[in-house]
Structure formats: C-alpha cells, structure tokens
Amino acid sequence: MDTETTLQFEVEANASPVPASEREARIADPGFGRVFTDHMAMVRWSRDKGWHAAKIAPRKAIEMDPASSVLHYAQEIFEGMKAYRLADGSTALFRPEQNARRFQKSAERMAMPQLPEKLFLESIEKLTEIDRDWIPTAEGGALYLRPFMFASEVFLGVRPAHEYLYLVIASSVGAYFQGGAKAISIWVSDDYTRAAPGGTGAAKCGGNYAASLVAQSQAIEKGCDQVVFLDAAEHRWVEELGGMNLFFVMDDGSMVTPPLKGTILPGITRDSILTLARDEGIAVREEPYAIDQWRADAESGRLRETFACGTAAVVTPVGTVRSSKGDFTIGAGGTGQLTQRLRDRLVGIQRGEHDDTHGWVKRLF
Ligand SMILES: *Cc1c(COP(=O)(O)O)cnc(C)c1O
C-alpha cells in the first residue's frame, strides 16, 4: 500500500457555486454548523486497494446502501478544527497535525484504518483553500472543518468493515455560544455516564455523543446549558462535558484538570491551555477532582474559577453548577480573571496577535 505516499487529490471545482451575494448573506451571522461551503474532500479505503480515489469535489449528498455497516454498528470517528483569518489577512490552522494524530488514534480504537497524516493535512488544506471565501470576517468567525470517516461496506456481519469513506466538510461559523464568553450553567449527571474504563471515551467517535444526548437533554430540562459527566465506576470524579474538557482555578493561583486515563477526550485546547499556563509559571496538576470537593471548594472560596474548553467554543467560563444535591455558584458566577487571560492569550495566538512561541499556527496562504 505505498499508494499512500504518492496519492494526489484530484480537484473538481463546483460548476455552480453559491453566488457571492448569497454567500456573503449566509456567512454574515452563520451561527454554528448550518452554513456549508461549496466543496468537500473525499478519500476511500478498501482492504484491496488501501487509500485511493482522493478528491476535492462539489459538496453533495452521498448515496448510501441501507446495509452500509455504519448505520448498524456505528463505526464512525470525526475531528473538529478551525481555519482562521489572521490579523494580517492570511489564513491559518491551529495545530492541525494534532488533529491528524488524534484521528489515527481514534481509528485504531474503533478498528478502522489509519489515514496517513499527510493525506489528512492535504485534505484540510486543499478544502480550506478552495472554499476560502467562506471564512467569515466577523469577530469570532472561522471556517469549522469536520473530517470524519465511517464504515461504508454493505454488510451486516459483525466485524470491522472492509471499506471506509473519509470525508471533510466545512462550515462557516460564528461564536459558538451566543454572547461570547458568557458564563454557562452545567448540570451534573448522576444517572448517566459518558465513558467507562476500557471504553471509547478517549476516541472522538459519534457513539460517545449518541450516548451523551439524553443527559444533555436532561441538562436543558433543568435549565442548564451543558451536562458534566462523572466517572462511570464511582460516580465521584468529575470528568468532562459532552464535548469540552474542564479546568479548575484555585485561590492560590494553581489549576487542576482531570487526568487522561482513557475515559476523557484528550483535547487539543486542553493541551494548549496546559502549556500556556505552565509558560506563565502557573502550577497545573492533572489529577482527579471529586464532585463533593468541587462543591466544598466553591462554597469555601478555595475554588475561584472553572472553565470548559474545546475547539468550538475555545474557553468558556462555568458560572453555576446544578445537581440533584443542590446548586452552587463559582466565584461571582461570571468570567474569572485567569479564565479571561488564558482565553485572550489563546485566541490572540490563534489570530496572529500574540507571539506563537510554540509554532502552533500553520499559515496556509
Ligand atoms: C472534541 C472534544 C473535546 C475538545 O477537544 P479539542 O481538541 O480541544 O477541540 C473535549 N471533549 C470531547 C468529548 C470532545 O469530543
């Protein structure tokens, strides 16, 4: 399968793209995940041919046989990343090789073939380039890229599929939570868990999200924005939200975040925040933090801030926590100082306004 090193993307431009005036209207206030671009990237894999048929093509519906195995056994993984306009007008990605590697790890866990890093990066870069006019210029706007792969073999037997389709679609997005870095409220799920030891919690797969939705609906019913999951074994340790990692800021200026032991998704934003905090000389501990401790620390004032982080919303303060045992407020219920500083720092690097000392920003054009 040495085709991998020589495989080239064939480019078929969309012959009837969305007219410029219509595109401008759609990306003016795009929200999240509803406005899509003119093209998509696609690569196929089969047991016989390996990776093949790489192309950038007009975005269109994909025809699927009802027996396609993903529809039955959910062999599917994805990534989420953004292409940004920098202050100087150029366009960049943020640590895209980290997404490529995590995509490979997710594939490994789901018994799927690993897409070579080079193909992953090329698919992202070529799609961003051809759809560059879809990147919103408004504050907080970006082109959200969604690479994903699923089992496309027509077969109902239970085993890893022999055929897969890898696709990348792109969506013009605004700020994820309306109103920017406003503090969110979160509901502690005590009857549902997201991931168990030995399960798929560290893989970015659709199945994890499917399993989290009933708890997320419960959070909404309770008047909260998001759900926070506890560990599956003891229902004691705080893990993460449905799609964001958590950080806790203590009154001595130190920070705590739950450790990566297989049940938490290793966020690239999480890793970047860890690095930025350590650059500032902040002591950050990756250690388990219990729900009862969280409540006690919030009440005693030992805990100053809590924030959630992920590509879509970057850094989002947590203001209120609700649970069946009662509610508690973190700090003054708004955006903490360190939360704001780390958010500004990270966004500043992503936008090319702060020094990129770690070489995280990959300029495309
Ligand atoms: C994607 C994701 C995150 C955040 O990861 P980033 O790389 O920072 O975007 C956190 N938790 C879950 C469950 C996720 O799926």
The ligand as an SDF file (V2000), in Angstrom:
LIG
                    3D

 15 15  0  0  0  0  0  0  0  0999 V2000
  -13.5510   17.2710   20.7400 C   0  0  0  0  0  0  0  0  0  0  0  0
  -13.8060   17.0910   22.1940 C   0  0  0  0  0  0  0  0  0  0  0  0
  -13.1870   17.8810   23.1700 C   0  0  0  0  0  0  0  0  0  0  0  0
  -12.3210   19.0650   22.8510 C   0  0  0  0  0  0  0  0  0  0  0  0
  -11.2150   18.7530   22.0700 O   0  0  0  0  0  0  0  0  0  0  0  0
  -10.4530   19.9210   21.2720 P   0  0  0  0  0  0  0  0  0  0  0  0
   -9.3550   19.2170   20.5750 O   0  0  0  0  0  0  0  0  0  0  0  0
   -9.9620   20.8730   22.2870 O   0  0  0  0  0  0  0  0  0  0  0  0
  -11.4540   20.5250   20.3620 O   0  0  0  0  0  0  0  0  0  0  0  0
  -13.4330   17.5840   24.5020 C   0  0  0  0  0  0  0  0  0  0  0  0
  -14.2500   16.5670   24.8480 N   0  0  0  0  0  0  0  0  0  0  0  0
  -14.8710   15.8010   23.9390 C   0  0  0  0  0  0  0  0  0  0  0  0
  -15.7540   14.7040   24.3900 C   0  0  0  0  0  0  0  0  0  0  0  0
  -14.6670   16.0320   22.5810 C   0  0  0  0  0  0  0  0  0  0  0  0
  -15.2950   15.2650   21.6840 O   0  0  0  0  0  0  0  0  0  0  0  0
  1  2  1  0
  2  3  1  0
  2 14  2  0
  3  4  1  0
  3 10  2  0
  4  5  1  0
  5  6  1  0
  6  7  2  0
  6  8  1  0
  6  9  1  0
 10 11  1  0
 11 12  2  0
 12 13  1  0
 12 14  1  0
 14 15  1  0
M  END
$$$$
